[in-house]
Amino acid sequence: MYLELSIKNNQESSRLQLAFLQKLYILLDEPDGVAGVAAFRQEDPTLHDLILGHEATGQLQDAFSCYERAVKVKSDTISHHQGLLRCLMGLDQSNTALTYATGLLNERPEWSNEINPFRVESAWKLADWDGLSEFLKSQISSDNWGVAVGKILLSVKEKCKIVRTQQMGPLSAASMENGAYQRGYSHVLRLHMLTDMEKAV
């Protein structure tokens, strides 16, 4: 509030303070404030300012376009590629994000720790369990949310396979005895529950 009053009272210093105020609004998750700063600004915004504004107001398609321009201008800046991938994930374009991240890592393997989490998240969103397993093997740090979720989901899938195998033995044995349906019914129910769990995962 102090900064807002300062900008209103001193128009000359407002240009320097507007960028800082915009960052504050972004951190406070105030999309209206971000839009207000953009409208109040008299000079043309930089590409970075446009990106911040679009992301804060949820205009991911516009942010994606800005990131594309930023990548063309400075392709060696990893944050531009990360922003582009975040937009793709936010736009529910997991397949495109996976393809882009994989291509990028072929060119820049040294970026693996920063870019691979996008492949991990894309894989579990696409239910690509083999890909997820492969991407998790090459992930060094695990403090990323998408990577943590990927590990949990892959673990659940693997545990379901083990339990399914355990249930098949008694079911096969019960099928050879008299009253096979009654004896095997509980195992069939458990297998059905496992199938539902795997579909949910």
Phi, psi and omega in degrees: 000321178299317181294319178300315179296320180298319180293319179296321184278335184229089184296332183293318182274357186296327182299321179289326185275341183297318180298319179294318179297321178297318178298320178298314180297323178296314179294329178276359182057051180246081183299328178294321178295320178298315179296323178296318178296319180297321180289327182284333183296134183267325180274164179294135180288150175285169178300322178297317178298319178298316180299312180302316180297314181295317180294318182294328181265006175078016179269073188292329179295319178291320177298320178300316179299319179293320178295323177300316178296319181296321179295321179295323181286314182225085183285346181269008178263112186295328182296330177294317179293320178297318178297318178299317179293321177299319178297315179301317179295318179294331178272008179061042177249055185300321181296316178295319179297319179297315179297315181296313182296320179295316177297320180296319180289335174294324179277324186232071183298338180291347178268011188307314185295332181269329185263327183303325177304331177291324177293319179300309181297318178299318183298314181287333175290330179269001183058036176267083188291325178294316177298317179301314179300317180295316183292325179293328179295328182266004180269122183277301181270153183234024181273004179274136182300312181298324178291318179298316178296319178301317178296319180295312182296319179296321178298318178298316179300316181293320179294322178299320178298318180296313181296320179300316179298319179296325182281334183290326180300303179298327179294318178296318180294319181293331183291344181266357183254167173294144181070035185301321183296314181294319182290326183269354186302315182296325179291322178297317178299318180296319178296322178295319177297319178298318179299318178296319178297317181294325176293322179294324179286000000 
